[in-house]
Amino acid sequence: MSTPQNFAEWAALAAAPTGVRLDWPAAPFSNCVVTAATGYPAEVLKPLVLSLRAHSDAPLVVITDRGDELKAAYPDAGLVIYP
């Protein structure tokens, strides 16, 4: 197993030994924001997503069981879904 390049990839590998490939943005970045939101529908998470996005343009890694729903609700928010 290769050395992960960032914390979120390391966390994904630690949680799933087979590895979880995260869909990172194509643009270069030097940090990311990680938050957990499992069990919450997209409309409930709107204040969280908007607040985090207002303070940072870094990729927003969301640990959630509703990744497709969140990506559909916030297509331009730069979300990286951790299933």
N, CA, C and O of each residue as an XYZ file, in Angstrom:
332
protein
N       0.852     -1.170      0.000
C       0.000      0.000      0.000
C       0.896      1.230      0.000
O       1.843      1.321      0.780
N       0.590      2.163     -0.874
C       1.387      3.381     -0.959
C       1.033      4.332      0.179
O      -0.011      4.194      0.816
N       1.907      5.287      0.423
C       1.669      6.281      1.461
C       0.620      7.279      0.984
O       0.775      7.855     -0.093
N      -0.439      7.497      1.752
C      -1.466      8.479      1.358
C      -0.868      9.876      1.270
O       0.059     10.215      2.007
N      -1.404     10.675      0.369
C      -0.871     12.017      0.163
C      -1.520     13.054      1.063
O      -1.017     14.174      1.157
N      -2.619     12.721      1.727
C      -3.267     13.702      2.579
C      -4.092     13.001      3.647
O      -4.319     11.793      3.575
N      -4.533     13.755      4.625
C      -5.253     13.180      5.759
C      -6.540     12.472      5.361
O      -6.828     11.383      5.858
N      -7.316     13.080      4.470
C      -8.596     12.476      4.097
C      -8.386     11.129      3.418
O      -9.139     10.189      3.670
N      -7.370     11.022      2.558
C      -7.093      9.733      1.937
C      -6.636      8.730      2.985
O      -7.023      7.563      2.934
N      -5.819      9.169      3.935
C      -5.382      8.275      5.001
C      -6.582      7.767      5.796
O      -6.669      6.578      6.104
N      -7.511      8.675      6.131
C      -8.695      8.284      6.888
C      -9.523      7.279      6.097
O     -10.041      6.316      6.662
N      -9.648      7.500      4.800
C     -10.411      6.577      3.964
C      -9.759      5.197      3.954
O     -10.447      4.180      4.044
N      -8.450      5.164      3.845
C      -7.746      3.880      3.836
C      -7.841      3.191      5.191
O      -7.963      1.968      5.262
N      -7.784      3.971      6.261
C      -7.878      3.382      7.599
C      -9.258      2.797      7.850
O      -9.383      1.762      8.503
N     -10.289      3.448      7.341
C     -11.660      2.984      7.559
C     -12.025      1.830      6.642
O     -12.855      0.997      7.008
N     -11.437      1.760      5.480
C     -11.747      0.712      4.508
C     -10.431      0.188      3.948
O      -9.869      0.788      3.032
N      -9.931     -0.923      4.487
C      -8.619     -1.421      4.069
C      -8.466     -1.606      2.560
O      -7.354     -1.523      2.039
N      -9.565     -1.853      1.856
C      -9.462     -1.979      0.403
C      -9.297     -0.616     -0.250
O      -8.956     -0.525     -1.429
N      -9.537      0.441      0.511
C      -9.350      1.802      0.011
C     -10.625      2.407     -0.524
O     -11.427      1.732     -1.170
N     -10.805      3.664     -0.255
C     -11.930      4.441     -0.780
C     -11.307      5.543     -1.613
O     -10.565      6.373     -1.088
N     -11.595      5.563     -2.889
C     -11.047      6.600     -3.749
C     -11.951      7.823     -3.675
O     -13.123      7.764     -4.047
N     -11.403      8.919     -3.198
C     -12.167     10.149     -3.096
C     -12.059     10.926     -4.398
O     -11.018     10.908     -5.056
N     -13.124     11.602     -4.765
C     -13.204     12.355     -6.009
C     -12.752     13.793     -5.753
O     -13.575     14.676     -5.510
N     -11.424     14.023     -5.811
C     -10.854     15.331     -5.519
C     -11.030     16.267     -6.702
O     -11.088     15.819     -7.847
N     -11.117     17.575     -6.433
C     -11.198     18.550     -7.533
C      -9.901     18.547     -8.339
O      -8.839     18.193     -7.829
N     -10.004     18.944     -9.591
C      -8.835     18.950    -10.479
C      -7.852     20.066    -10.126
O      -6.656     19.930    -10.385
N      -8.325     21.152     -9.548
C      -7.457     22.281     -9.205
C      -6.563     21.925     -8.015
O      -6.984     21.183     -7.129
N      -5.340     22.445     -7.988
C      -4.452     22.178     -6.849
C      -4.984     22.821     -5.569
O      -5.630     23.868     -5.616
N      -4.710     22.193     -4.434
C      -5.103     22.739     -3.142
C      -4.105     22.288     -2.097
O      -3.437     21.268     -2.268
N      -4.000     23.049     -1.005
C      -3.028     22.727      0.038
C      -3.677     22.334      1.354
O      -2.978     21.937      2.287
N      -5.000     22.435      1.449
C      -5.682     22.012      2.669
C      -7.108     21.610      2.308
O      -7.574     21.834      1.191
N      -7.779     21.017      3.276
C      -9.178     20.648      3.067
C      -9.921     20.772      4.391
O      -9.307     20.806      5.458
N     -11.234     20.839      4.315
C     -12.099     20.904      5.487
C     -12.806     19.559      5.586
O     -13.335     19.063      4.591
N     -12.821     18.962      6.782
C     -13.459     17.664      6.971
C     -14.573     17.825      7.996
O     -14.360     18.386      9.070
N     -15.766     17.330      7.660
C     -16.891     17.376      8.584
C     -17.715     16.095      8.452
O     -17.726     15.461      7.397
N     -18.390     15.730      9.510
C     -19.267     14.552      9.483
C     -20.719     15.008      9.468
O     -21.106     15.911     10.209
N     -21.518     14.372      8.617
C     -22.931     14.748      8.506
C     -23.778     13.525      8.169
O     -24.735     13.620      7.400
N     -23.434     12.401      8.733
C     -24.166     11.168      8.438
C     -25.567     11.222      9.028
O     -25.759     11.598     10.184
N     -26.545     10.838      8.207
C     -27.922     10.758      8.664
C     -28.751     11.994      8.410
O     -29.959     11.984      8.646
N     -28.128     13.071      7.932
C     -28.862     14.312      7.720
C     -29.192     14.509      6.241
O     -28.330     14.301      5.387
N     -30.420     14.906      5.925
C     -30.766     15.198      4.528
C     -30.106     16.500      4.066
O     -29.692     17.326      4.880
N     -30.020     16.661      2.764
C     -29.320     17.810      2.179
C     -29.871     19.150      2.654
O     -29.095     20.068      2.923
N     -31.189     19.284      2.763
C     -31.754     20.586      3.146
C     -31.371     20.990      4.568
O     -31.263     22.180      4.861
N     -31.165     20.022      5.448
C     -30.751     20.320      6.821
C     -29.292     20.785      6.848
O     -28.897     21.557      7.722
N     -28.503     20.312      5.892
C     -27.083     20.637      5.870
C     -26.755     21.938      5.141
O     -25.594     22.346      5.092
N     -27.761     22.585      4.580
C     -27.513     23.818      3.829
C     -26.746     24.858      4.640
O     -25.767     25.398      4.126
N     -27.139     25.177      5.898
C     -26.370     26.166      6.680
C     -24.919     25.747      6.900
O     -24.021     26.589      6.866
N     -24.683     24.463      7.123
C     -23.321     23.977      7.333
C     -22.488     24.164      6.067
O     -21.393     24.726      6.116
N     -23.004     23.697      4.947
C     -22.270     23.794      3.686
C     -22.004     25.254      3.324
O     -20.880     25.610      2.970
N     -23.023     26.092      3.410
C     -22.853     27.506      3.057
C     -21.885     28.216      3.999
O     -21.089     29.046      3.562
N     -21.951     27.893      5.286
C     -21.058     28.508      6.265
C     -19.606     28.117      6.017
O     -18.721     28.973      6.006
N     -19.364     26.835      5.821
C     -17.995     26.387      5.565
C     -17.475     26.965      4.251
O     -16.317     27.372      4.160
N     -18.321     26.999      3.252
C     -17.911     27.525      1.952
C     -17.651     29.031      2.023
O     -16.802     29.538      1.291
N     -18.354     29.745      2.879
C     -18.151     31.186      3.019
C     -16.779     31.518      3.600
O     -16.254     32.608      3.368
N     -16.196     30.588      4.353
C     -14.929     30.841      5.026
C     -13.734     30.159      4.394
O     -12.594     30.430      4.770
N     -13.980     29.279      3.438
C     -12.868     28.547      2.835
C     -13.252     28.057      1.447
O     -14.385     27.633      1.216
N     -12.299     28.123      0.528
C     -12.545     27.562     -0.798
C     -11.853     26.211     -0.965
O     -11.796     25.666     -2.068
N     -11.325     25.674      0.145
C     -10.688     24.356      0.115
C     -11.742     23.275     -0.125
O     -12.922     23.485      0.157
N     -11.323     22.126     -0.643
C     -12.282     21.031     -0.790
C     -12.950     20.721      0.545
O     -12.294     20.710      1.587
N     -14.240     20.473      0.509
C     -15.025     20.176      1.702
C     -15.335     18.687      1.713
O     -16.184     18.219      0.955
N     -14.643     17.942      2.577
C     -14.844     16.502      2.694
C     -15.985     16.269      3.671
O     -15.897     16.661      4.834
N     -17.051     15.635      3.208
C     -18.214     15.373      4.040
C     -18.342     13.868      4.242
O     -18.508     13.112      3.285
N     -18.263     13.446      5.501
C     -18.476     12.041      5.840
C     -19.982     11.868      5.949
O     -20.613     12.425      6.848
N     -20.562     11.091      5.026
C     -22.017     11.005      4.963
C     -22.483      9.716      4.309
O     -21.745      9.068      3.568
N     -23.714      9.368      4.601
C     -24.344      8.232      3.931
C     -25.289      8.723      2.836
O     -26.022      7.927      2.251
N     -25.278     10.023      2.556
C     -26.161     10.617      1.548
C     -25.363     11.435      0.533
O     -25.748     12.547      0.171
N     -24.269     10.878      0.093
C     -23.373     11.591     -0.805
C     -24.010     12.031     -2.108
O     -23.836     13.175     -2.527
N     -24.756     11.128     -2.762
C     -25.381     11.488     -4.036
C     -26.378     12.622     -3.849
O     -26.462     13.528     -4.678
N     -27.127     12.567     -2.763
C     -28.112     13.612     -2.455
C     -27.428     14.958     -2.236
O     -27.894     15.984     -2.732
N     -26.320     14.952     -1.491
C     -25.594     16.197     -1.223
C     -24.962     16.761     -2.485
O     -25.041     17.964     -2.735
N     -24.334     15.903     -3.284
C     -23.714     16.386     -4.524
C     -24.755     16.971     -5.465
O     -24.488     17.960     -6.149
N     -25.953     16.363     -5.508
C     -27.024     16.881     -6.368
C     -27.540     18.220     -5.849
O     -27.845     19.113     -6.640
N     -27.642     18.369     -4.522
C     -28.168     19.601     -3.935
C     -27.165     20.751     -4.010
O     -27.564     21.911     -4.111
N     -25.875     20.445     -3.961
C     -24.827     21.471     -3.941
C     -23.761     21.158     -4.988
O     -22.616     20.884     -4.627
N     -24.109     21.192     -6.274
C     -23.163     20.778     -7.312
C     -21.922     21.674     -7.425
O     -20.881     21.228     -7.908
N     -22.024     22.911     -6.990
C     -20.898     23.844     -7.116
C     -20.190     24.120     -5.795
O     -19.408     25.067     -5.702
N     -20.453     23.308     -4.772
C     -19.894     23.563     -3.444
C     -18.523     22.936     -3.222
O     -17.932     23.122     -2.159
N     -18.008     22.202     -4.193
C     -16.687     21.587     -4.028
C     -16.686     20.483     -2.996
O     -15.715     20.338     -2.255
N     -17.755     19.696     -2.928
C     -17.848     18.614     -1.951
C     -17.061     17.404     -2.399
O     -17.084     17.029     -3.572
N     -16.360     16.795     -1.452
C     -15.691     15.510     -1.653
C     -16.387     14.569     -0.688
O     -16.300     14.756      0.526
N     -17.068     13.573     -1.199
C     -17.873     12.704     -0.354
C     -17.062     11.519      0.152
O     -16.428     10.806     -0.626
N     -17.091     11.320      1.451
C     -16.481     10.160      2.112
C     -17.637      9.267      2.528
O     -18.366      9.592      3.466
N     -17.814      8.140      1.837
C     -18.994      7.279      2.148
C     -18.855      6.540      3.472
O     -19.753      5.793      3.859
